[in-house]
């Protein structure tokens, strides 16, 4: 699936968003693991150890704020970059994203190529496209 060995965990409950972002990331050579809620995202981050996590904030079970805090407190997952990908677009939301440990913040709707650009900034290019 990928020739660069880079894996992205996409934690997103909206199916349309999952399809758009996973398709573009795979097109650029990344392997994509999906989680539908924060609890599943935490479990997959711990079991799969992705290179980067795209974290929606408004997700069921455990929201993205709390899931990020859990992962950043865990020595095993704390170094994984987490990009908040959220419709929470106020300045206070951006500040909160960094307070809970997110490494970057993208407001939805977000162009898929912008997402790829941010992913590349943290973990390098996909397959060179």
Buried (B, 14 or more C-beta within 10 A) or exposed (E): EBEBEBBBBBBBBBEEBBEBBBEBBBEBBBBBBBBBBBBBBBEBBEEEEBBBBBBBBBBEBBBBBBBBBBBBEEEEBEEBBBBBBBBBEEEEBBEBBEEBBBBBBBBBEBEBEEBBEBBBEBBEBBEEE
